[in-house]
Amino acid sequence: MPASPRASAEAAVIETESAIETRGLEPVPDSERTGKVRELFPTWVAANISVLLLTMGAGLVVFNGLNIWQVLLVATVAPIVAYGIVGLISIAGKRGGAPGMALSRAVFGQRGNLFPGSLIWVARWGWETINAVTGAYAILTVLDLLFGVKSNTVLIVVTLLLFVTGTFLVSGLGINALRVCSKWSTYLFGAFSVLVLGYLIAETDWSAVLDKPAGSAAMVVAGIGMIGAGGISWVPSGPDFTRYLPRTASSKKLVGTAVGGAGIVVLPMVLMGAVMAVSTPNLARAQDPVAFIGELLPTWIAVPYLLIALIGMLLINSMSMYSAGFTAQTLGIKVPRAAAVSVNAVISLVFGFLLMVVATSFIGSFISFLTLLAVAFSAWIGVFGVDMLRRKTYDGQALLDTTRTSAYWYKAGFAWQAMTAWAVALVTGLLFTKVDWFAGPLATSWIGKHGLGWVTGIAVSALLYAVLPRSKSRAVEADSPAAAEAERETVSV
């Protein structure tokens, strides 16, 4: 006897609330979209729980030459800009119920999506490597503070392996595990951050902090780009975390939650790093981006703070690998999402070892990577964002159909308009970009000096895609009352 609609709905809810998420690229049915926008707040808090923000805040003082008021401006504007974009793009998740890079097939075509997808997947290798290294350094610092154990090659391998394994386990469990971990890490990290902030207020030489001269406007703009680059890297992942929301969820609240969740962490952390740098300028140049915490804070604060930050960094990596699993599936790697995550786990383990043992400058490598990361993602953001303004829903069946019968096949599997805009913008952004190991021919221009290569990438891709003729698909994009309602939705954010 067939199950009743009510029984089917209850079974769907049970499935979505189980410990291990089994869904891959397939869109979430309306009956299973039981999420709440407020549940995303700890997700975006957890996405920024990293001691690297302290190092970056120090870099604004040491490398960019900014004073505390300019750092305050940077730390305020950067999350608004970066996570405002994250929130806007995440609206696509509630419309299509699918991961970001699966929805991207509707924009670039089934074959065309392989190009930005591959670039974004490779870029995630670097992000996960950076996080794995920072997590390993946190473990090493705690071992040194508590037991006097000094770092060596064997210990580096062991700590990296422990961190990456933990990341793999959490990301493999899926969305529900990430939500639970994000919620509790938010509470714990918030409490201890207040404790650290109080200690700094009491112990800091504020005359030295407040008397520091101001830096140039160009360095302020470049600083916003540097801090914001971490947020830009989350843009393609935004829909991954909103696909369980009902189509009627508030778009304004989606954006506000992303900005608020990130800002509540980024602002104080960057300011704390800037204050620390006044008394310890070598902080921004340290090969180990974590050990300074043990030098600046008493052990009774440093150890629990590092352990909680370690959980946060593990969550950041888990979220990144969670999305990377979907990206790998969109590239044709036909394995379950949890298995696809293992590819990135192995890569971050290998690259992490090389960065810890071979590289001579962690922070230099990190800032260079962030700069290139923002440019690599910016071309996709512009195209996908303009496409979002034109469509309100997605054809779920066409997203999964990678054959010539797909409504998103376009011409030979490519939407040439999107591909053209993406490629031109990517090259243009790189022309204005300079890092330790690469300098574009226009890097000394006004745009290049202000670190606006990634902004140029978004602008060029958006404008070019907007003026090119629209791609024609055979998609059915309003196949339910809820979809029809979403079609009439007006987004004003």
N, C-alpha and C positions, 0 to 999 in steps of 0.2 A: 504494500500500500504506500503511495507517495507521501512524503512528509509534508506537513502543512507549511504555508509560508512563514508562520510565526516560528515553527520549529527550525526551519532552515535558517532564519535570521539569527536565532539563538545559537545554533551550531556555528554560524559564521563568526559571531562575537567570541565564542569560546576559542575558535581557531586563531583569531587575531590576538587573543590575550595569552596564548600559550607561550612557554618559555623560549622555544626555538622558532624563529620565523622561517617558514619554508617558501614563501612567495619570492619569485625572482622578478623578471621584467614585466610580467603580466599586470595590467592595471587592476587596482583594487575596486571591487564592485561597490556600488552605492550602499548596499546593505551592511558592508563591513567598515564603512567610514564613520567610525565612532569617536575619533580623536577630538581633542579640544585645543584651541589655539594657545591657551595659557600653558599647556603642557610643553610647548616649544621653548618657553623662557629658559628653563634650566638647560635645555639642549644648547642654546647659543651662549649661555654662561660657560658651560663645560667646554665649548669649542675654543675658549680663550684662556682656560686655566693653564698657563705656562709661565715658568720663570723667565722664558725668553723675552717676555714683555719688559721685565726689569732691565735686561741687557739692552734691549732696543731703546728704552727710555734713557739709559746711560749714554747710548750712542748719539742721541739727539743733542746731548750736552757736549760730549767729547769730540765727535766727528762733525756734527752740524753747527756747533758753536752757539746753540740756543740758550736763552735764559729760562728761568722757571715759568714765566708768564707765557712765553712762546711755546714751551712744552705743553702747558695747559691748553693752549689753543689747538695744537696738533692733536693732543690726546682726546679732545672733545670733537673735533671735526672729522678725524679719520674714521671712527666707528659709525658716525652718522652717514658718511658717504658710502663706505664699503658695505656695511650691513643694511643700509637702505637699498642698495642694489641687490643684495642677497634676498631681502624680503620681497622685493618686487618680482624677481625671477621665481621665487618659491611659490608665487600665486599659480604658476603653471602646474604645480603638483596637485593642488586641489581640483583644478580643472580637468586634468587628464588622469589622475590617480596612478601615475607611473613615475619611475625614476627620471631624473633630469636628462640623462644621456639617451634614454629610450624615447622621450618626448622629442629630443633633438632630431630623431629620424624623420619626423614630420616636417622639419625645416630644411635639412640638408639632403634628404633622400636616403634610402637604405644603404647605398654604397657610399654616397658622399659623406655621411655621418662618420664613416670610419676614419676620415682624416682629422677633424677636430677631436674625435673621440680618442684616437691614438695619442695625440699630443697631450691631451688632458690626463690620460692614463699615465703617460711617462712622467708628466709634471708631478703627479701624486707620488711617484717613487721618491722624488727628492724631498717632498714635504714629510712623508712618512719616515724617511731616513733621518731628517733633522730632528723630528720628534723622538725617534728611537734613541738617537745619540744623547739628547737632552735627558731623557728618562734614565738611560744608563749612567750618565754623569751624576744624576740625583742619587741613585743607589750607591755609587762609589763614594759620594760625599758623606752620606749617612754612615756607611761602614767606617769611614775615616774618623768621623766625629765621635762615634760610639765606641769603636774598638781599636782605633789607630791603624786600621788595615789600609795600606797604600795600594794605589792602582798599579796593575801590571797587565801584560797582554792576555794572560789566561783569564784574569778577573774581568777584563773588558769584554771578552767573548761570552763569559757566563752571564754578566749583567745584561748585555744586549739580548742574549737568548731568552732570559727571563722576561724582559720587557716585551719583546716581540711576541713571545708565546702568550702572555697575558692579553696583549692587543688582539691576537688572532682569536682567542677564546671568546672575548666580549663581542667583537664584531661578528663572529660566526653565529652567536646566539640570535642577533638581529635587533630589530627596533625596540622591542619591549625591554630587553636587557640594557640597552643604551639609555632608555628613558629613566629606568630605576637608578642606574649608576649616576646619571647626570643630576638627578634630583638631590641625592645625598651628598655628592661631592660639592654641589653648589652651596649647601648649608655649611659644610665643614670648612671649605676654603674661604667662604665669606667671613666666618667667625675668626679664623686665624689671620686673615688679611687685616682685619680690624686691629688685632693684637699687634701685628708687625707695624702697622701704621702708627699706632700709639707709641710704640717703642722709638720709632724714627722721629716722631714729633718731639719726644722728650730728650733724645740724645743728639740731634742734629745741630750743627752750628748754622743757625738760620741767617746770620749776618753774611756768611760766605755764600749761601744759596741766593739770597735776595740781591746781593751786590754784583752778581755776575752780569756783564754787559750783554746786550741783545745781539743776536746774529742777524744775518741777512734775510730778506723776504724770500729769496730763492731757496734758502735752506729750510725755511718753514714749509713751503710748498712741497719740497722734496721729502721732508719729514712726514707730511701727511700721506704721501704716496707710500713711503716705507712702512709706516704703521698700518695703513689701509690695505697693503698687499696681502696680508694674512687673511683679511676678510674677503678680499676678491677671490681668493682661492676656494672659498666655500660656495661661490655663486652657482656653479653647475650642480652642486649637491643639495641646494635649497629644496627643490621639488622632492628629493628622496625622503625628506623628513615631514613633508606636508601632504603626501599622497593618501594618508589615512584620514584626512580631514574631510568633512562634507563639503560639497560644492558651494554651499551657502555660507561657509565660514567667512568672516569679515576680512577683506583684503587689507584694510587699514590696520587692523590688529596684527595681521601677519607681519607687516613691515615694522610696526611699533615694537612687537615682541623681539624681532631680530636685532633692531637697533638698541633697545633697552637691555636685552640680555648680554650683548657684547659690550656695550658702553659701561655697564656697571662693573666690569672687570678691567677693561682696557684703560679707562681713565685713571683709576688709582694706581694700577700696576706701573704704567708708564711714568706717572709722577713720582712714585717711589723709586724707580730706577734712576730718574734724573737727580733726585735728592741724594741718593747713594753715591752717584758719580762725582758729586762735588768734593766729597771727602775721600773717595777711592776712584780716581780717574782711570786707573788700570782695569777697572771692571769692564769697560767696553772693549778692551783689547785682549781679554783673557782667552786662552785656548779652551779652557774649561768654563762654560758659561754658567755653572752652578756653584762651584766651590766657594765663590765669594760670599755666599749667604752664610756659610759657616764662619767666615772671618768677620762679618759685619754684625751678626746677631748672636746672642748668647745661645748655648747649646739647647737649653730648655725650650727656646722658641724655634731655633733653626731646624731641629730634627723633626718635630711634628709638622712644621710648615712644609718641609721638603717631602715628607711622606704623603701629605695631602696633595701637594702639587704634583707628586708622582702619579697619583691616581688621576688627577686632571689631565696630565700629559698622556697617560694611557688611554683616557677617553677620547682625547683629540685624535690620537692615532687610530683608535677603534672606529670613530666616525668616518675618518678619511678612508680607511680600508673597507668599511661598510659600503661606501659609495663606489670605491674602486672595484668592488666585486661586481656591481651593476655595470660599470663601464667596461670591464673585461667581457661581460656577457654580450654587450652590444657590439663588441668587436668580433664576435663569432666564436668565443671560447665556450664551447658547449659543455659546461659543467655547472653543478648547483652553485648558488651564490657563495655559500660558505667555503666551497672548494676553491672558487675563483679568488677569494680573499687570500688563500695560502700563497698564491703567486707573488702578491705584493709583500707578504710577510717575509718570504725568502729574500726578495730583492732588498728590502730595507735592512735586513740582517747583514747582507754582504756589503752594501754601500755604507752602512753605519760603521762597520769595522774599519773600512778604508778611511772614513772621515776622522775617526778617533785616533787611528794609528799613523796614518800617512799625511793627512792634511796639516798644514802649518798654521792656518788661521781659521778658527771656527766661525767667528763673527763675520769675517770678510766673506767667507763662502756662503754664509747664511744670508747676508744682505744682497749679495749678487744673485743668489737663487731667488729670493723674494722678488727682486726687480724683474727678472726674466719670467717668473711665474705670473706676475700681474699682466705682463705683455701677452704671454701665451693665452691667458684666459680672456683677455679683453676683446679680441676679435670675435670670439664665440658669443660673448655677452651682447655685443651690439646687434648682431644678426638675430639671435634668439629673442632679444628684447623687442625689436621691431615686429617680429613675427607674432609675439604675444599680443601686441596691440591690435593685430588683424584678426586673430582667432580667439574664441572663448573656450572651445572644447576640442578634444582629439578623438580620432577614430581608433579605439583600443585594438580592434582586430588588425587594422592596417599597420599599427606599430609593431606587432609581433610577426607579421608576414614579411619575410625577407626575400621573397621570390618576386618574379616579374608581375605577379598578380596583385601585389600590394598597391593600395591606393597612394602610397607614398613612394612609389618607384620613380615617378617623374620620367626623365629621359635617361635610359640606360642605368638607372639607379641613382642619378645625380640631379639635384636641383641646382642648376648652373648659376642662378642668381645668387643664392646663398654661398655657394662655393667661391664665386668670384669676389664677393664682398669680404668674405672671411680671409682669403689668401692675400688680397691687396692690403687689408688692414693689418694683418700679421706682419707683413714685410715693412709697412710704414711704421708701425710701432717699434720695430727693431732698429730702424734707421735712426731713431731719436734716443736710443738706449745705450748706456755705458755701464759696464760692470768690470770686475777685476780682470776677467779673461776675454772680454769682448767690448768693442766700441763701435757703434754705428757711425756712418759718415756725417750724420747731422746731430751727433750727441753734444756738440759744442754750441748748438743754436739755443735760442731762448727756451724753447720747449724742452730740449735735452738737458740744459742746466737746471731746470726746475723739476726734472724727473717726471715729466708728463707723457712719456712714451706710451704708457698704458691708457691714459685718457685719450690720446690721439687714436689708439687702436679702437676703442669703443666708438668714438665719434665717426671715424672713417667707415667702419663696418656698418654702423647704423644708418648713416646718410646714404651710403652707396646702395645698401640693400633696399632702403626706402624708395629710391628713385628708379631702380630696375623694375622691369615688369614682373608681376606676381607669378610664382610657380603655380601651375594648375595640377590639382590632384583629384582623385575620384573618391575622396574620403567622405564618410558619413559621420558628421561631427555634431549631431544633435539628436541622439537616438533615445532620449528619455525625457520625462518632464523636468527632472533635475537639471539635465544638460540644457534644455530649452531655457530654463530660468537663468542658468549661468550665462547663456548667450546674451541675455538682456542686461547682464550685470554691468554697471558702470563703475570703473575703478578710479577713484580720485584719492591719490595719496601724495 
